[in-house]
Amino acid sequence: MLNNKVISIVGAGISGLSCALKLAGSKLSKGYTIRIFENGERTGGRAHSIKVNDFSIDLGAGRFSPVLHPNVSKIVSELAEKTEVFPFTKIVCPHPQHAGLKEILAQLKPKVVSSYNESFFQFLCNHLGDEKSHAIINGLGYDSLYLPQISPEIAYDIIEKHPEIQCFSENAGYEWFNLVDGFSALVKSLYERAAILGVEFYFEHQLVSLQTKSNSTLLEFSGRDQQEIWHNSSYTVLALPPTAMASLNLDFPASWSNFTYGSIPLFKGFIFFDHPWWQDYNLENKVTIVDNPLRKLYFKSDKYIFFYADSACADFWYEETKKGEAEYINTIMNLISMALNIPINELPWPVENKFKYWPSGVEFAIETSPEHPPVLSKNNGTIIATSDAYTPHCGWMEGGILAGRNAADYLLKQLEKTGVEEAEVN
Ligand SMILES: Cc1cc2nc3c(=O)[nH]c(=O)nc-3n(C[C@H](O)[C@H](O)[C@H](O)COP(=O)(O)OP(=O)(O)OC[C@H]3O[C@@H](n4cnc5c(N)ncnc54)[C@H](O)[C@@H]3O)c2cc1C
């Protein structure tokens, strides 16, 4: 007999996988087929590691703090993923603005509560003047701190919860880790677990539209070679970030939410050399924040160098990559030479490079108060939307795990209610 009781989850990032695992592990979902539909060819979404020279690099999510991300930490332990210390919590080659910055930020923090409707940059300008404010944000290395939608509250959260700049907050002592085999390995283990529990996976299925019917939803996908594929669904979980939601025929966010959403581009560039020349400068396992588009420059053991930029600098690098590899590498090397004050002709040339530009790397709800609901729903709760952007951990895997579980909890309540009603009828 054809099973017409189907739960469809769209998006195989950490949110979708966390949702599937929680649903598949509950007896309330018994009798339902659980399917995950994913646009790409792999699970993980913004968690994406690749192998270079036998070691893994994270082009997307790359580090976690057990204090800030207890659920990530727990899954990492449960799956026995190999971890190593993410050492980039102390800045070398301090920026001129770093002296006294922790004290300045601590003094201003009590004023955050009374700073209505102003951005962090305006907030700084009001208290410290334009020049000093520019210099401080340059010294913090995250250009999103300039954006009009970044409130002082969000900005303090960014400073306190990022390893490179937590030293300017009370969280200076937090430890951070990365996964030896990359975050994709963690996601792959979750995928395998879900598959063992019977979850069905459909890759290269891009959801393009939804049509609601009396007691189900018809999902239209575009498959490989753009062929149209249709699936019926009793319950649908859209484990998609706000930008992906907005590209569907769902009138998102207007008819879903009172919140508005923002996103920030990110860029990670990795360069490999035939020898770890940075060891000669005592830069091994150190990070430096620089006043040029590299912004944050990391020297990973004896393996490689990478840089990580957001907002306008991420877009800058995306444009550079379009000029071709030679020009892109030339720009990087010139900027490294300037940042470290080493003549360009004394620096070796990279032998390999990898990069990834994420046009919407971080997604978030712009309003922080009242708190965003854990899930959004439509059609009597049969269509549910969830994202790390809806949680206080937006922009982090922790938020994805919570988002997926929130959607599963919401759906399980619906299934419980339906089960009771069916039992009463019988
Ligand atoms: C450069 C970068 C660095 C980061 N660093 C860290 C870090 O160090 N630590 C950390 O914890 N987090 C980090 N993050 C954030 C973390 O990656 C995300 O918070 C998390 O991966 C979000 O998971 P998600 O499942 O909610 O969304 P996503 O990972 O975006 O997954 C959504 C999935 O939906 C799919 N999809 C989209 N549209 C459709 C459609 N129409 N039909 C079908 N499928 C669709 C996508 O292909 C994707 O697989 C980083 C992110 C980036 C980009």
The ligand as an SDF file (V2000), in Angstrom:
LIG
                    3D

 53 58  0  0  0  0  0  0  0  0999 V2000
   31.9970   31.3530    6.0750 C   0  0  0  0  0  0  0  0  0  0  0  0
   31.1580   30.8840    7.2290 C   0  0  0  0  0  0  0  0  0  0  0  0
   31.7510   30.6780    8.4520 C   0  0  0  0  0  0  0  0  0  0  0  0
   31.0080   30.2110    9.5300 C   0  0  0  0  0  0  0  0  0  0  0  0
   31.6430   29.9430   10.6910 N   0  0  0  0  0  0  0  0  0  0  0  0
   30.9770   29.3090   11.6750 C   0  0  0  0  0  0  0  0  0  0  0  0
   31.6840   28.7900   12.7920 C   0  0  0  0  0  0  0  0  0  0  0  0
   32.9030   28.9240   12.8810 O   0  0  0  0  0  0  0  0  0  0  0  0
   30.9740   28.1400   13.7460 N   0  0  0  0  0  0  0  0  0  0  0  0
   29.6210   27.9520   13.6530 C   0  0  0  0  0  0  0  0  0  0  0  0
   29.0440   27.3490   14.5590 O   0  0  0  0  0  0  0  0  0  0  0  0
   28.9260   28.4240   12.5930 N   0  0  0  0  0  0  0  0  0  0  0  0
   29.5720   29.0820   11.6010 C   0  0  0  0  0  0  0  0  0  0  0  0
   28.9050   29.5000   10.4880 N   0  0  0  0  0  0  0  0  0  0  0  0
   27.4320   29.4410   10.4780 C   0  0  0  0  0  0  0  0  0  0  0  0
   26.8770   28.0440   10.2010 C   0  0  0  0  0  0  0  0  0  0  0  0
   27.4750   27.5180    9.0570 O   0  0  0  0  0  0  0  0  0  0  0  0
   25.3740   28.1660   10.0010 C   0  0  0  0  0  0  0  0  0  0  0  0
   24.8060   28.7860   11.1380 O   0  0  0  0  0  0  0  0  0  0  0  0
   24.6920   26.8140    9.8440 C   0  0  0  0  0  0  0  0  0  0  0  0
   25.3860   26.0060    8.9310 O   0  0  0  0  0  0  0  0  0  0  0  0
   23.2560   27.0480    9.3720 C   0  0  0  0  0  0  0  0  0  0  0  0
   22.6560   25.8120    9.1120 O   0  0  0  0  0  0  0  0  0  0  0  0
   21.2070   25.7470    8.4660 P   0  0  0  0  0  0  0  0  0  0  0  0
   20.8870   24.3220    8.2760 O   0  0  0  0  0  0  0  0  0  0  0  0
   20.2620   26.5570    9.2760 O   0  0  0  0  0  0  0  0  0  0  0  0
   21.3310   26.5040    7.0730 O   0  0  0  0  0  0  0  0  0  0  0  0
   22.2050   26.0970    5.8200 P   0  0  0  0  0  0  0  0  0  0  0  0
   23.4700   25.4810    6.2350 O   0  0  0  0  0  0  0  0  0  0  0  0
   22.2630   27.3030    4.9530 O   0  0  0  0  0  0  0  0  0  0  0  0
   21.3470   24.9590    5.1040 O   0  0  0  0  0  0  0  0  0  0  0  0
   20.2620   25.2330    4.2780 C   0  0  0  0  0  0  0  0  0  0  0  0
   20.2170   24.1500    3.2070 C   0  0  0  0  0  0  0  0  0  0  0  0
   19.0620   24.3680    2.4110 O   0  0  0  0  0  0  0  0  0  0  0  0
   19.3940   24.1510    1.0470 C   0  0  0  0  0  0  0  0  0  0  0  0
   18.4310   24.9080    0.2380 N   0  0  0  0  0  0  0  0  0  0  0  0
   18.3410   26.2560    0.0840 C   0  0  0  0  0  0  0  0  0  0  0  0
   17.3000   26.5640   -0.7230 N   0  0  0  0  0  0  0  0  0  0  0  0
   16.7220   25.3850   -1.0790 C   0  0  0  0  0  0  0  0  0  0  0  0
   15.5950   25.0450   -1.9040 C   0  0  0  0  0  0  0  0  0  0  0  0
   14.8510   25.9740   -2.5180 N   0  0  0  0  0  0  0  0  0  0  0  0
   15.2970   23.7320   -2.0680 N   0  0  0  0  0  0  0  0  0  0  0  0
   16.0400   22.7660   -1.4440 C   0  0  0  0  0  0  0  0  0  0  0  0
   17.0970   23.0320   -0.6470 N   0  0  0  0  0  0  0  0  0  0  0  0
   17.4340   24.3310   -0.4690 C   0  0  0  0  0  0  0  0  0  0  0  0
   20.8210   24.6540    0.9320 C   0  0  0  0  0  0  0  0  0  0  0  0
   21.4670   24.0790   -0.1890 O   0  0  0  0  0  0  0  0  0  0  0  0
   21.4100   24.1940    2.2550 C   0  0  0  0  0  0  0  0  0  0  0  0
   21.9800   22.9110    2.1630 O   0  0  0  0  0  0  0  0  0  0  0  0
   29.6120   29.9770    9.3870 C   0  0  0  0  0  0  0  0  0  0  0  0
   29.0010   30.2000    8.1540 C   0  0  0  0  0  0  0  0  0  0  0  0
   29.7610   30.6350    7.0800 C   0  0  0  0  0  0  0  0  0  0  0  0
   29.1020   30.8270    5.7530 C   0  0  0  0  0  0  0  0  0  0  0  0
  1  2  1  0
  2  3  1  0
  2 52  2  0
  3  4  2  0
  4  5  1  0
  4 50  1  0
  5  6  2  0
  6  7  1  0
  6 13  1  0
  7  8  2  0
  7  9  1  0
  9 10  1  0
 10 11  2  0
 10 12  1  0
 12 13  2  0
 13 14  1  0
 14 15  1  0
 14 50  1  0
 15 16  1  0
 16 17  1  0
 16 18  1  0
 18 19  1  0
 18 20  1  0
 20 21  1  0
 20 22  1  0
 22 23  1  0
 23 24  1  0
 24 25  2  0
 24 26  1  0
 24 27  1  0
 27 28  1  0
 28 29  2  0
 28 30  1  0
 28 31  1  0
 31 32  1  0
 32 33  1  0
 33 34  1  0
 33 48  1  0
 34 35  1  0
 35 36  1  0
 35 46  1  0
 36 37  1  0
 36 45  1  0
 37 38  2  0
 38 39  1  0
 39 40  1  0
 39 45  2  0
 40 41  1  0
 40 42  2  0
 42 43  1  0
 43 44  2  0
 44 45  1  0
 46 47  1  0
 46 48  1  0
 48 49  1  0
 50 51  2  0
 51 52  1  0
 52 53  1  0
M  END
$$$$
